[in-house]
Amino acid sequence: MDRDRFGDIITDGENWQFFVFKSMSDYIEEQVKKIGPFKVHLMEKDFQDLLLPRDESTDETINVQSLRLDTIIATVYDLSRQNAKALVDHGKVQINWAVNKNASSFITITDTLSVRGFGRIRINDIMGRSKNNKYILFVNVIKK
């Protein structure tokens, strides 16, 4: 079965949910009885019963000189801009799940940055400018 038939897999630490096309639901429920060594019981749920995922992320407020990709990565992960630029140049950074090799790309609200070996950064809000004219960003960081 192709992975593109399934949607996101969500967990709250105890329960798991996944999305599947309606046309596949009966087949999946009939065929899937175990995942690895674990017995499973599948139930169809309404969308309003969606689990809220539990993650190890933290909310942070950061100040950056510009909204460039390399500047944000360097600030969040406490790297030099040269090291952040090298990560981007080597294809280890994705913006919204697409590889981006342009360190001078500008980031906007709701962008998700994935940095291989470091984690993810989601830009939740641009809160304005500080007294010394830096951007104040509210970000959610998932560190590895």
N, C-alpha and C positions, 0 to 999 in steps of 0.2 A: 504494500500500500504506500502511495506517495505521501511524503510529509506535507505537501501543499493541500492535502485534504483536511488537515487539522489546523486549528487556529492556535492562539496562545494557550499555554498551560499555566494555571494559577494555583498557588497554595497559600494557606494561612498558617502552615506549620503542622496541621493535623489532617486537613481535608484537601483534596485536589479537584480542580475543575479543568476541563478543556473544551474547546469549541470544535464542532464538526459540522459539515454540511448536513442539512435535514435529510437529504436523500441517503446519507450514509449511516444515520443514527441507529436504525434497526440492525443493520449488519454489524456495526461496532458492538452494540449491546449483546448481540448473540455470540460473537466470536471472542471477545476479550473477557477471559475469566481469571487470568493471572498476568501480572506484570513482574517479571523476574520471579523470585520465590514467594511473592505476596499474592494472596487471593484478593480480587477486587469485586466490588458490586457497583455497577454503573446505573445511574438514575438520570433521567432527563430533567433539567431544571429550567425554570423561566429566567429570563434575562435579569429581572429584578432581584433574583436570589444570588447574584454574582458575589463571589468571595472578594474580600479586600485583601490583597496580597501583603504578606509581612516581609519586610526586607531589612537589610542592615544599612540603610542609607541615613545620611544626616543632612539637615538643612544648614546652609552657611550663607553668610553675607560677605561678599568679597568686593574689593575696590580694584579696578583695572584701568590702565591708561587708555586702552581702546578696546573695541569689541572684536578684535582679531582673534582667530582661532588659537594661534600659538601663545598669545598673551594670557588668555583664559586658562589654557592647560598649564602653563608655567605657574600661574598664581595659585590655582587649586592644588596642584601636586608639588608645589615648592621646588620647581625646577628652574634652570636658567632658560631664557627664551631660545637660546641656541639649541639646547637639548630638546625643548618642546618642538622646535622647528624640525629637528632631525627625525623625531617620531612621525611627524606629518609627512615629511619627504620620503620616508621609508614605507609609507602606506599603512601605518599602524593606528591611524585615526580615522574614525567614521563620523560623519554628521548625518543624523537621522538614518542610520544603517546603510549609508553609501560611503565608500572609501573616498576620502578627500585628500589630495596631495598638494593643496594650495594653502600654505600657512597663513597667508594674508586674507583668507576668506573671513567675511564678517558673520557673526552669530546674531540670531534674533531670539525673541521670546519663544518658548516651547521647543527649541532645538535640543536634541539629545546628542551629546558627544560621547563616543566610545573610544577609549584609549587602551589598546591591547597591553596587558600587563599592569595596568593601573586601575581601571574601573570605568565608571560612567559619570557624566555630569549632565544634569538637565537644567536648562536655564528657565527658571520659573517667573522671574520678573526683573525688569530694569527699573530700579527704584529712583533714578535720577542721578544727579551729580553731587560730588562732595565739594567742600570748600576749595580744595586744590584742583578742582575740575576733573576728577576721576569718576568713571562710571561706578555706580553702586549696584551690584547684581545680587539677587537672591537666587541661590542655586541649590539643587539637591545632588549630593555626591554619594555614589556607591563606590567604596574603595575595596580593592581586592586584597 
